[in-house]
Amino acid sequence: MKRHNKRTWWMLFLVISLALAGARWPGTVGGAAAQGLAAIGIPDYFGYNWDDGAGVQIGFIDASGGTEITFDDNNNGVSITPISLASFNGGDGFWFYEENYTQLYVGTNGIVGFTDSIYGYYAGVENLAIPSEYVYPQAFVAPFWADLIVGGETNSGKVVYQFGVDPVKGDYLVVEWYQITRVLSSDLLTFEVILYEDGDILVQYDTLTGSIDPVTVGIEDGEGVDGLEYHFNGTGQTVAVGKDVLFIRPDPAFRTKAFPLERQGFIIDGRATFDFYVRNTGEKGADAYTIEVSPDDSGILLYDQTGASLPKVSGKFETPALSEGQTFMVKMVISLPGAAVAAEKSTTLIVRSQELPTRRRDLQFRAAMPSAFAVTYREGNKVNTDLVSSQSLYTFLEHDEYRGSTFLLSAAGLHNYFALWEHNEQVVPYTHLYALMFSGAATQEADKLQLTSHSMAGAMVRDYGPAAVVAPNGNIGLAWHRDITILADGTSNSNIYFAVLDPTASSFVQTEVNVTQISTYFAPTDPDKISFRDVRIAASGDNRFSLGWIKAKGVNITDMYRMAYQSDGSLVPGGLIAPAPMLAENLGDSINYTDPALEAYLDAANNQRVLALYFERDRTSTPVDTLYYMVLNSNGNLVSGPTALHVGSGAGPDLVQLSSKQMAVAWIDATGSTNRVAFQILPQNLSSIPAAQFLSTPDGRPARAVSVTRDASGRAVLTWCDNKWYQRLYYALVSSSAIHTQPLAFRYLQGSDPALVLETNATGQGNAPYTMMYRMAIPFAHKH
């Protein structure tokens, strides 16, 4: 690496500036060094700093005649071919933080990256604060990170690049976004970023019309744990034409890097294990690192990747000497033997350079003993179920080629689970449903049952949004939507279907029944178009299935309907003979109904009941969301309600009757600055409704797709995923008396493949009770 002493450069700039009396070369940093230093910022951990003073104001480099970049819209507007940096800087490439890079990816959204992480799951669309420990984007420079568009209806702009040589700073590469716009705007933007051979980075703005925010300006390292933020959505420094921002690479020094900055997990069988990494990011030679445990090291063990214990000197653990750029993996074990459910331990590890002890990074770890539960999730195209307890964690593969939008899990008796998912076929425009019964015994994904099959030429047939529940007698009730679209004219037909499987999920007790019986095909813009969504199903203790769903007419008119069946699929004697509305929609009002949820329960008088939740939205100029409930009997008839539970914007309610006979209700609340989990524990007689309580993720990420199940001790287990890039699963344990375990991240996305996401079920069937059992051997399970 070419190491430059920046003080020498600044003196050279000063001499040149005085000699030329203010004359400047295009692309050259000029002016008085003292002026530039007066506007300097606060360094990041690596030592990068920014300077936007008079000393770095230069003429904008017009690169509009350079090489135009072509973009792959399927990869969120990222350059199809990265720019090669192999010959840049005399073949030394470009040094960014502790890494050397030989290629540069360019995004339409005002961001360049040194890895393909900017290809990630909508990585460039939403600008983030810096640093942000998301899997993507990382290792990037953001001269003007926003949701931008190159070309199209709003501009005829382009993105170009060219190489050059600066008389003072040597080789440079400039990337220019020329006359582009924000999405849905015609305000033109022209800006550029310049990479210099000494590692400095210059950002310049030539045209900024319209609103500046939301936008991020700054740099971030390859792990998302270090970065320098100049501006983020109205905070920080002002972004304006004529203000050039120089990100200054620091002089060589001893440095410390440790990551990840925080991790959480479960204590299983008395232990929780975490991996973290220590890296010598300095440029002054080898360095060893001490690791201090705070508040104390009781129950904390540290090992290297071979399993050998780290040596301890004067109460601190020590790594071996690491050469420049070397990374050392450490395995930390939190030991908490004999702990009860909800017991937890938090610890801080302070990692210091031995050569320069002021260079430190603090890592936060937290572990808790979980209650027993099962949770289903997808990681990429694989759908798995974790069986979690204080003694073990087993992962079962349900399906290894998932292509759809809904998958779910339902308990099917002691130790058994029923999995159901939709699958988009690749060759024909159909979506089919598949199911699998599995348990602690060996179960292969090949044992799955295809529930629906289509062969309708000239049409797209979708069976989607399924729901399932297991009755006390073992029969499995299924409900789903079927939408048929005629490809020639775009007309469509929508209905709700119902079927019943036997307890082994191998054959039908009742083949599919068209519940709603809509035969008309509607044009897409027909104001009388009927469609259905959000079907849910519950099974009461008297072996009856209750269905609820949303019926929509046109764009703004919605209503809720219900239907009831016996567990063999026949009509309930004395019950409904056709779908009936729960709440008749007044076509002239401003009320919409969304997100129904159903759960069978025993009321205080031991009557078989079904509790139906839903959100009501008043679509007036100031929209108001209210969560309501109604009580039905197992015939499908209304017993009481509607009754308001909570006022506030929200979605995705779920509910379960606890072993204490109370009802646990959870949903995603969106009334604050970011989505959070809300819950209420209702008394069995539904009197004295308590106020909602709220749970925020420990890392500040917005919450999505909460599900609630019960444990054996009257507590509710809540699980959900993050609503940013779908990278983490969370857990909380609550009851009417306490929050026993505050939100805890228990599963993290593995790997950096931009195609991967970690996601739970979004319809309230993402978890289920789990009763531990002894296993001699489980060939198709992975133990963690």
C-alpha positions in Angstrom: 0.0 0.0 0.0 1.2 3.6 -0.7 1.2 5.3 2.7 1.1 9.1 2.5 1.7 11.4 5.4 -1.3 13.8 5.2 0.6 16.6 7.0 3.1 16.6 4.2 0.3 16.9 1.7 -1.3 19.8 3.5 2.0 21.7 3.6 2.5 21.0 -0.1 -1.1 22.3 -0.8 -0.3 25.5 1.2 3.0 26.1 -0.7 1.3 25.6 -4.1 -1.6 27.8 -3.1 0.6 30.7 -2.0 2.8 30.3 -5.0 -0.1 30.4 -7.5 -1.9 33.2 -5.6 -5.2 31.3 -5.6 -5.0 29.8 -9.1 -6.4 26.3 -9.2 -6.0 23.3 -11.5 -9.3 21.5 -12.3 -9.6 18.6 -9.8 -7.0 19.9 -7.5 -7.5 20.6 -3.8 -6.4 24.2 -3.3 -6.7 27.2 -0.9 -5.2 27.7 2.5 -4.8 24.6 4.6 -5.7 26.5 7.7 -9.1 27.4 6.2 -9.8 23.8 5.4 -8.9 22.6 8.8 -11.2 25.1 10.4 -14.2 23.2 9.0 -13.0 19.7 9.9 -15.3 17.2 11.6 -14.9 14.5 14.2 -13.0 11.3 13.1 -14.6 7.9 12.9 -12.9 4.9 14.7 -10.6 4.2 11.8 -9.5 7.8 11.7 -11.3 9.2 8.5 -12.3 12.8 8.8 -14.2 15.3 6.6 -13.3 18.8 5.6 -15.7 21.1 3.8 -13.8 24.4 4.3 -12.4 26.8 1.8 -9.2 24.7 1.5 -11.0 22.0 -0.4 -13.2 24.0 -2.7 -12.2 23.2 -6.3 -13.7 23.5 -9.7 -16.3 20.8 -10.6 -14.8 18.3 -12.9 -17.0 18.0 -16.0 -17.0 14.3 -16.7 -20.2 14.3 -18.8 -18.1 13.2 -21.9 -16.7 10.2 -20.1 -17.6 6.6 -20.3 -21.3 6.1 -19.7 -22.4 3.4 -17.2 -25.1 0.9 -18.1 -27.4 -0.3 -15.3 -29.1 -3.6 -14.5 -32.6 -2.6 -13.3 -33.2 -6.1 -12.0 -30.4 -5.4 -9.4 -31.9 -2.2 -8.1 -30.1 0.0 -10.6 -26.5 -1.1 -10.2 -23.8 -1.0 -12.9 -23.9 -4.2 -14.9 -20.1 -4.2 -15.1 -18.0 -2.8 -12.2 -15.3 -0.2 -13.0 -11.9 -1.9 -12.8 -9.5 -0.3 -10.3 -6.7 -2.9 -11.1 -4.5 -0.3 -12.8 -5.5 2.6 -10.6 -2.8 4.1 -8.5 0.1 2.3 -10.3 -1.6 -1.1 -9.8 -2.0 -0.7 -6.1 -5.8 -0.4 -6.3 -7.8 1.8 -3.9 -7.4 1.5 -0.1 -10.7 2.1 1.7 -10.6 1.6 5.5 -8.4 -1.6 6.0 -9.2 -3.2 2.6 -7.7 -2.9 -0.8 -10.2 -2.9 -3.7 -9.8 -3.4 -7.4 -13.3 -2.7 -8.6 -16.1 -0.2 -8.0 -19.8 -0.7 -8.4 -21.9 2.3 -9.2 -25.6 2.6 -8.3 -28.2 5.0 -9.8 -29.2 6.0 -6.3 -26.2 8.2 -5.6 -24.0 5.5 -4.1 -20.8 3.7 -5.1 -19.6 0.4 -3.5 -16.5 -1.6 -3.5 -18.4 -4.9 -3.2 -21.6 -6.2 -4.7 -23.4 -5.6 -1.4 -25.0 -2.6 -3.1 -26.8 -5.2 -5.2 -28.7 -6.3 -2.1 -32.4 -6.5 -1.3 -33.5 -2.9 -2.3 -30.2 -1.9 -0.8 -29.9 1.5 -2.6 -33.6 2.6 -2.5 -33.9 3.7 1.1 -31.0 5.8 2.4 -29.8 4.9 5.9 -27.9 6.5 8.7 -24.1 5.8 8.8 -22.9 3.4 10.0 -25.7 0.8 9.9 -24.9 -2.8 10.5 -27.1 -4.2 7.7 -25.8 -6.9 5.4 -26.1 -4.5 2.5 -25.0 -2.0 1.5 -21.6 -1.9 3.0 -18.1 -0.7 1.9 -19.6 2.3 0.1 -19.3 6.0 -0.5 -22.6 8.0 -0.6 -22.2 11.4 -2.3 -26.0 11.8 -2.6 -27.8 8.6 -1.5 -31.5 8.9 -2.2 -34.2 7.2 -4.4 -33.0 8.5 -7.7 -33.7 7.7 -11.4 -31.5 8.0 -14.4 -33.3 8.6 -17.6 -37.0 7.7 -18.2 -39.8 10.2 -18.2 -38.4 12.8 -15.8 -34.9 13.3 -17.2 -32.4 12.5 -20.0 -29.5 12.2 -17.6 -26.8 9.6 -17.3 -24.0 8.4 -15.0 -20.4 8.6 -16.4 -16.9 8.0 -15.2 -13.4 9.0 -16.2 -9.8 8.6 -15.0 -7.4 11.4 -14.7 -4.2 12.6 -13.0 -4.1 15.5 -10.6 -0.8 17.5 -10.5 -0.7 17.3 -6.7 -2.7 14.2 -5.6 -1.9 11.9 -8.5 -4.3 9.4 -10.0 -8.0 9.9 -9.6 -11.3 8.4 -10.7 -14.4 10.6 -11.0 -18.0 9.2 -11.2 -20.6 11.8 -12.1 -24.4 11.6 -11.9 -25.4 14.1 -14.6 -28.8 15.8 -14.8 -30.7 13.1 -13.1 -33.8 13.4 -10.8 -35.5 11.9 -7.8 -38.2 9.3 -8.4 -41.4 11.1 -9.2 -39.7 14.5 -9.5 -38.4 16.7 -12.3 -35.9 18.6 -10.2 -32.4 18.1 -11.8 -29.4 16.9 -9.8 -25.7 16.8 -10.9 -23.0 15.7 -8.5 -19.9 13.6 -8.4 -17.4 11.6 -6.3 -13.7 11.6 -6.8 -11.4 8.8 -5.5 -7.7 9.9 -5.2 -4.8 7.5 -5.1 -3.8 8.5 -1.6 -7.2 7.2 -0.3 -8.9 10.6 0.0 -12.5 11.0 -1.4 -14.0 14.2 -2.6 -17.7 14.8 -3.1 -18.9 17.8 -5.2 -22.3 19.3 -6.2 -22.9 21.2 -9.4 -26.7 21.2 -9.5 -29.2 20.6 -6.6 -32.7 21.8 -7.3 -35.7 21.0 -5.3 -35.7 19.3 -1.9 -32.4 18.0 -0.5 -33.8 15.6 1.9 -34.1 12.7 2.4 -30.5 12.0 1.6 -27.4 10.5 3.1 -23.8 11.7 2.5 -20.9 9.8 4.0 -18.7 6.7 3.9 -19.1 3.2 5.6 -16.7 0.3 6.0 -17.1 -3.3 4.9 -18.9 -4.6 8.1 -21.2 -1.7 8.8 -19.5 -1.0 12.2 -17.6 2.1 11.3 -18.3 5.1 9.1 -18.4 8.8 8.8 -21.7 10.5 8.3 -21.7 14.0 6.9 -25.5 14.4 6.5 -28.6 12.2 7.1 -32.1 13.4 6.4 -31.8 16.9 7.7 -29.3 16.3 10.5 -25.5 16.9 10.4 -23.9 19.3 7.9 -25.6 21.3 5.1 -25.5 19.9 1.6 -25.4 22.6 -1.0 -23.9 23.6 -4.3 -20.5 25.0 -3.8 -19.8 23.0 -0.7 -17.2 20.4 -1.5 -16.7 17.6 1.1 -13.3 15.9 1.4 -13.1 12.6 3.3 -9.5 12.4 4.4 -7.8 9.1 4.9 -5.8 9.1 8.1 -2.0 8.6 8.4 -0.8 5.2 9.3 -1.4 4.3 13.0 -2.1 1.4 15.3 -5.9 0.7 15.2 -8.4 -1.7 16.7 -11.4 -3.2 15.0 -13.8 -5.7 16.5 -17.2 -6.8 15.3 -20.1 -7.4 15.4 -20.8 -4.6 17.8 -23.8 -6.4 19.4 -25.3 -9.9 19.4 -28.0 -11.6 21.3 -29.2 -15.2 21.6 -30.7 -18.0 23.7 -29.1 -19.8 26.6 -29.6 -23.4 25.6 -28.6 -26.1 28.1 -27.0 -23.5 30.3 -24.8 -22.0 27.6 -24.9 -19.3 24.9 -22.2 -19.1 22.3 -21.2 -16.1 20.2 -18.5 -15.6 17.6 -16.8 -12.3 17.2 -13.8 -11.0 15.3 -10.8 -8.9 16.1 -8.8 -7.4 13.2 -5.6 -5.4 13.1 -6.6 -2.5 10.9 -3.5 -0.6 11.7 -0.6 0.2 9.4 2.3 0.3 11.8 3.0 -3.4 12.0 1.9 -6.3 14.2 -0.3 -5.7 17.2 -1.9 -7.9 19.9 -5.2 -7.1 21.7 -6.5 -7.4 25.2 -10.1 -8.3 25.9 -11.6 -7.0 29.2 -15.0 -8.3 30.4 -17.4 -5.9 32.1 -18.9 -5.8 34.6 -17.0 -9.0 35.5 -15.9 -12.2 33.8 -17.9 -14.7 35.9 -19.4 -17.3 33.6 -17.5 -15.9 30.5 -15.1 -18.1 28.6 -13.2 -17.2 25.5 -11.7 -19.6 22.9 -9.9 -19.4 19.6 -11.2 -21.2 16.5 -9.3 -24.3 17.4 -11.1 -24.5 20.8 -8.1 -23.5 22.9 -8.8 -21.1 25.7 -7.4 -17.6 25.3 -4.7 -16.8 27.8 -5.5 -14.4 30.6 -3.0 -11.9 32.0 -3.8 -9.5 34.9 -7.5 -10.3 34.6 -7.7 -9.7 30.9 -7.8 -12.1 28.0 -5.2 -11.7 25.2 -5.1 -12.5 21.5 -1.9 -13.5 19.8 0.0 -10.9 17.8 -1.8 -10.1 14.5 -0.1 -8.9 11.4 -1.5 -5.9 9.5 -5.0 -6.9 8.1 -5.1 -10.2 10.0 -8.5 -11.2 11.5 -8.7 -13.3 14.6 -12.0 -15.2 15.4 -13.0 -15.6 19.1 -15.7 -17.8 20.4 -17.3 -16.5 23.6 -19.4 -18.7 25.9 -21.8 -17.3 28.4 -22.4 -20.0 31.0 -25.5 -19.8 33.2 -26.0 -23.3 34.5 -29.2 -24.1 36.4 -30.9 -20.9 35.3 -34.7 -20.7 35.0 -36.7 -19.6 32.0 -36.3 -15.8 31.4 -33.0 -15.7 33.3 -30.5 -13.6 31.3 -27.0 -12.2 31.3 -25.5 -9.1 29.6 -21.8 -8.4 29.1 -19.5 -5.9 27.5 -16.2 -6.9 25.9 -13.7 -4.1 25.7 -11.1 -4.8 22.9 -7.9 -2.7 23.1 -4.7 -2.4 21.1 -1.7 -3.3 23.2 0.5 -0.9 21.2 -2.0 2.0 21.5 -4.5 1.2 24.4 -6.6 4.3 23.7 -7.7 2.5 20.5 -10.7 0.3 21.7 -14.0 -1.1 20.6 -16.8 -2.2 22.9 -18.9 -5.2 22.0 -22.3 -5.8 23.7 -23.7 -9.3 24.2 -27.0 -10.5 25.8 -28.4 -14.0 26.3 -31.6 -15.2 27.8 -33.2 -18.6 28.7 -36.1 -19.1 26.4 -39.5 -20.7 27.1 -40.4 -23.6 24.8 -41.9 -22.7 21.4 -41.8 -23.5 17.7 -41.2 -20.9 15.0 -41.3 -21.1 11.2 -39.3 -18.8 9.0 -37.6 -18.6 5.6 -34.0 -18.0 4.9 -33.7 -17.3 1.2 -35.7 -20.1 -0.5 -35.6 -22.5 2.4 -38.5 -22.7 4.9 -37.4 -24.1 8.3 -39.0 -24.6 11.8 -37.0 -24.2 15.0 -38.1 -26.2 18.0 -36.7 -24.1 20.9 -36.5 -24.9 24.6 -34.2 -24.3 27.5 -32.5 -27.6 26.8 -32.2 -27.8 23.0 -32.8 -26.1 19.7 -33.6 -28.2 16.7 -34.0 -26.9 13.1 -36.2 -28.9 10.7 -36.2 -28.3 7.0 -39.8 -27.9 5.8 -39.2 -26.9 2.2 -36.1 -26.2 0.2 -37.4 -24.4 -2.9 -39.8 -21.8 -1.6 -41.3 -19.4 -4.1 -44.4 -17.6 -2.8 -45.6 -15.1 -0.2 -47.2 -17.2 2.5 -46.0 -20.1 4.6 -47.3 -21.1 8.0 -47.1 -23.5 11.0 -49.8 -25.1 13.1 -49.5 -27.4 16.0 -51.0 -30.9 15.2 -51.1 -32.7 18.5 -48.3 -33.7 20.8 -44.9 -33.2 19.0 -46.5 -32.9 15.6 -46.6 -29.9 13.3 -48.5 -29.1 10.1 -46.7 -26.8 7.5 -48.5 -25.2 4.6 -47.1 -23.0 1.9 -47.9 -21.5 -1.5 -45.5 -22.2 -4.4 -45.3 -20.2 -7.7 -44.6 -22.6 -10.5 -41.8 -21.5 -12.9 -43.1 -22.9 -16.2 -46.8 -22.2 -16.0 -48.6 -19.1 -14.5 -50.0 -21.0 -11.6 -49.6 -20.9 -7.8 -50.2 -24.1 -6.0 -50.5 -25.1 -2.3 -48.3 -27.7 -0.6 -48.5 -29.2 2.9 -46.3 -31.3 5.1 -46.8 -33.1 8.5 -43.7 -33.5 10.5 -42.5 -34.3 14.0 -39.4 -35.4 16.0 -39.3 -38.5 13.8 -37.4 -38.4 10.5 -39.5 -36.5 7.9 -38.3 -35.6 4.4 -39.4 -32.7 2.4 -40.2 -35.1 -0.4 -43.2 -36.3 1.7 -45.0 -33.1 1.0 -48.6 -33.2 -0.4 -49.6 -31.1 -3.3 -53.1 -29.8 -2.3 -54.1 -27.9 -5.5 -53.4 -28.3 -9.2 -54.5 -26.4 -12.2 -54.5 -26.8 -16.0 -56.5 -23.8 -17.2 -55.1 -22.7 -20.6 -54.9 -18.9 -21.2 -55.3 -18.0 -17.6 -53.1 -17.3 -14.5 -54.5 -19.2 -11.5 -53.2 -18.3 -8.1 -54.0 -20.2 -4.9 -52.5 -18.0 -2.2 -52.8 -16.5 1.3 -53.6 -19.9 2.9 -54.6 -20.4 6.5 -54.7 -23.7 8.4 -55.7 -25.0 11.8 -55.9 -28.5 13.5 -59.1 -29.5 15.2 -59.1 -31.5 18.5 -59.9 -34.7 16.6 -56.9 -34.2 14.3 -58.6 -33.1 11.1 -56.9 -30.1 9.5 -59.0 -27.2 8.2 -57.6 -25.2 5.2 -58.8 -21.9 3.7 -57.3 -19.9 0.9 -57.9 -17.4 -1.9 -58.2 -18.4 -5.6 -57.7 -15.6 -8.1 -58.1 -16.4 -11.8 -57.0 -13.9 -14.4 -57.7 -14.3 -18.1 -54.5 -13.3 -19.9 -56.2 -12.2 -23.1 -58.3 -9.4 -21.6 -57.2 -9.0 -17.9 -60.6 -9.9 -16.4 -60.4 -11.7 -13.1 -62.5 -13.8 -10.7 -61.8 -14.2 -7.0 -63.2 -16.7 -4.4 -62.5 -18.2 -1.0 -62.0 -22.0 -0.8 -62.1 -24.4 2.1 -61.0 -28.1 2.5 -60.3 -30.6 5.2 -57.4 -33.0 5.5 -57.2 -36.1 7.6 -54.9 -36.1 10.7 -51.9 -37.5 8.7 -52.2 -34.8 6.0 -52.1 -37.5 3.4 -55.7 -37.4 2.0 -58.8 -35.2 1.9 -61.7 -35.6 4.3 -63.5 -32.8 2.4 -62.2 -31.8 -1.0 -62.1 -28.1 -1.9 -65.3 -26.2 -1.6 -66.0 -22.8 -3.2 -67.2 -20.8 -0.2 -68.1 -17.5 -1.8 -69.5 -18.7 -5.1 -68.6 -15.6 -7.2 -68.8 -16.6 -10.9 -68.4 -13.1 -12.6 -65.2 -12.1 -14.2 -64.5 -8.4 -13.6 -62.5 -5.9 -15.6 -59.6 -4.4 -13.6 -61.2 -0.9 -13.4 -64.8 -2.1 -12.8 -66.1 -0.2 -9.7 -68.2 -3.3 -8.9 -65.3 -5.7 -9.0 -65.5 -8.2 -6.1 -62.3 -9.6 -4.6 -61.3 -11.4 -1.4 -58.3 -11.3 0.9 -57.0 -12.1 4.4 -58.8 -15.3 5.0 -58.4 -16.8 8.5 -59.5 -20.0 10.2 -60.0 -21.2 13.8 -60.9 -24.6 15.3 -63.1 -24.7 18.4 -63.1 -27.4 21.1 -66.3 -29.0 19.7 -64.5 -29.8 16.4 -65.9 -27.0 14.3 -64.0 -24.7 11.9 -64.8 -20.9 11.8 -63.7 -18.9 8.8 -63.4 -15.1 8.5 -62.2 -12.9 5.6 -62.3 -9.5 3.9 -64.6 -8.9 0.9 -63.7 -5.9 -1.2 -65.8 -4.1 -3.8 -64.0 -1.7 -6.1 -61.2 0.2 -4.5 -62.5 1.6 -1.2 -65.4 -0.6 0.0 -64.6 -3.5 2.3 -66.6 -5.7 4.6 -65.9 -8.8 6.7 -67.6 -12.2 6.3 -67.8 -15.4 8.2 -68.7 -19.0 7.8 -68.7 -22.2 9.9 -68.2 -25.9 9.2 -68.0 -29.1 11.1 -64.6 -30.9 11.1 -65.7 -33.2 8.3 -66.4 -30.2 6.0 -70.2 -30.3 6.3 -72.4 -27.5 7.5 -73.0 -27.0 11.2 -76.5 -28.1 12.2 -78.5 -25.0 13.0 -75.6 -22.8 11.9 -74.9 -20.7 8.9 -75.9 -22.1 5.5 -74.0 -19.4 3.5 -71.4 -16.7 4.2 -72.7 -13.9 6.4 -71.3 -10.4 7.0 -69.8 -9.6 10.3 -70.3 -5.9 9.8 -72.4 -4.6 6.9 -70.5 -1.9 5.0 -72.4 1.3 4.4 -71.4 2.1 0.8 -71.4 5.8 1.5 -69.3 5.9 4.7 -65.5 6.2 5.1 -64.9 3.0 7.0 -62.7 0.2 5.8 -62.0 -3.2 7.6 -58.7 -5.0 7.4 -56.5 -7.7 9.0 -59.0 -10.1 10.6 -57.7 -12.7 13.1 -59.6 -15.6 14.6 -59.0 -17.8 17.6 -61.2 -20.3 19.3 -61.4 -20.2 23.1 -63.4 -21.2 26.2 -65.1 -18.3 27.8 -65.6 -18.0 31.6 -68.7 -20.1 31.5 -66.9 -22.9 29.5 -68.8 -22.0 26.3 -67.1 -22.7 22.9 -66.4 -19.3 21.5 -64.4 -17.6 18.7 -62.7 -14.3 19.2 -62.5 -12.2 16.0 -60.1 -9.3 15.8 -59.9 -6.7 13.0 -58.8 -3.2 12.3 -61.3 -0.5 11.4 -59.9 2.5 9.5 -61.8 5.8 9.2 -60.6 7.1 5.8 -61.4 10.8 6.6 -58.9 13.5 6.1 -57.3 12.4 9.5 -57.4 8.6 9.3 -57.9 6.8 12.5 -57.3 3.1 13.1 -59.1 1.2 15.8 -58.5 -2.5 16.8 -61.9 -4.1 17.6 -63.0 -7.6 18.7 -66.2 -9.5 18.3 -67.3 -12.8 20.0 -68.9 -15.6 17.9 -70.2 -19.0 18.8 -69.0 -22.1 17.0 -72.1 -22.0 14.8 -70.8 -18.7 13.3 -73.3 -16.5 15.0 -72.5 -13.2 16.7 -72.6 -13.3 20.5 -71.3 -9.8 21.4 -69.4 -6.8 20.0 -67.9 -5.0 18.3 -65.8 -3.7 21.2 -62.8 -1.4 20.8 -59.5 -2.7 22.2 -57.0 0.0 21.0 -56.9 3.2 19.0 -53.8 3.7 16.9 -52.4 2.8 13.5 -51.6 -0.9 13.2 -51.7 -4.1 11.3 -51.4 -7.9 11.5 -53.1 -8.8 14.8 -52.7 -12.3 16.2 -54.1 -13.9 19.4 -54.1 -17.1 21.5 -55.7 -18.4 24.6 -53.0 -19.0 27.2 -52.9 -21.9 29.6 -54.1 -19.4 32.3 -57.3 -19.0 30.1 -56.4 -15.4 29.5 -56.3 -14.1 25.9 -53.0 -12.8 24.5 -53.4 -10.3 21.6 -50.4 -8.9 19.6 -50.1 -6.7 16.6 -47.7 -4.3 14.8 -48.2 -0.7 16.0 -47.2 2.0 13.6 -48.2 5.1 15.5 -44.7 6.0 16.6 -41.5 6.9 14.6 -41.0 3.2 13.7 -43.0 0.0 13.8 -43.1 -1.7 17.1 -44.9 -4.7 18.7 -48.0 -4.0 20.8 -49.7 -6.6 23.1 -52.5 -6.9 25.5 -53.3 -9.8 27.9 -57.1 -9.9 28.2 -59.0 -11.6 31.1 -61.1 -14.7 30.2 -64.3 -12.8 30.6 -63.1 -9.9 28.5 -63.8 -7.4 31.2 -61.4 -4.6 32.4 -59.5 -4.4 29.2 -55.9 -3.3 30.0 -54.0 -0.7 28.0 -51.7 -1.8 25.3 -48.0 -2.3 26.1 -45.3 -1.8 23.5 -42.1 -3.6 22.7 -39.3 -2.1 20.5 -36.5 -4.1 18.9 -33.2 -3.8 20.9 -31.4 -2.7 17.8 -33.9 0.0 16.8 -35.1 -1.8 13.6 -38.8 -1.6 12.8 -40.8 -4.7 13.6 -42.9 -6.8 11.2 -45.1 -9.9 11.2 -45.7 -10.7 14.8 -47.1 -14.0 15.9 -48.1 -15.1 19.4 -48.3 -18.5 21.0 -48.5 -19.9 24.5 -46.2 -21.8 26.8 -47.2 -24.2 29.7 -46.9 -21.5 32.4 -49.5 -18.9 31.4 -47.1 -16.8 29.4 -47.3 -15.5 25.8 -44.3 -16.1 23.4 -44.1 -13.4 20.7 -41.9 -13.7 17.6 -41.4 -11.4 14.7 -38.8 -10.2 12.1 -37.3 -6.9 11.3 -39.0 -4.8 8.7 -35.9 -3.3 7.2 -33.9 -5.9 5.2 -35.4 -9.0 6.9 -32.2 -10.0 8.6 -33.2 -10.9 12.2 -35.8 -12.8 14.2 -36.9 -11.6 17.6 -38.5 -13.1 20.7 -40.2 -11.7 23.8 -41.9 -13.5 26.7 -44.8 -11.7 28.5 -47.7 -12.3 30.8 -50.4 -10.2 32.5 -48.0 -9.6 35.4 -44.7 -8.8 33.6 -42.5 -8.6 30.6 -40.4 -11.6 31.5 -37.9 -11.3 28.6 -37.6 -7.9 26.8 -37.2 -8.2 23.0 -34.2 -10.3 22.1 -32.8 -11.1 18.6 -32.3 -14.8 18.5 -31.6 -15.6 14.9 -29.4 -13.6 12.4 -29.2 -13.9 8.6 -26.2 -16.1 7.8 -23.9 -15.0 5.0 -23.9 -11.9 2.8 -25.7 -13.2 -0.3 -27.9 -10.3 -1.4 -30.6 -12.7 -2.5 -31.1 -14.0 1.1 -33.8 -12.7 3.5 -34.8 -13.9 6.9 -38.6 -13.6 7.3 -41.4 -15.0 9.4 -45.0 -15.6 8.6 -47.0 -12.4 8.2 -50.5 -13.7 8.9 -50.2 -14.7 12.6 -49.3 -18.4 12.1 -45.5 -18.0 12.5 -45.1 -19.8 15.8 -46.8 -22.6 17.8 -46.6 -24.3 21.2 -43.8 -26.8 21.8 -43.8 -29.7 24.3 -40.2 -31.0 24.8 -39.7 -34.7 24.2 -36.6 -37.0 24.4 -35.0 -37.8 21.1 -32.6 -40.7 20.6 -31.7 -39.6 17.1 -33.1 -37.1 14.5 -31.5 -37.7 11.1 -33.0 -34.7 9.4 -32.6 -32.1 12.1 -29.7 -29.8 12.8 -28.8 -29.1 16.4 -27.5 -25.7 17.3 
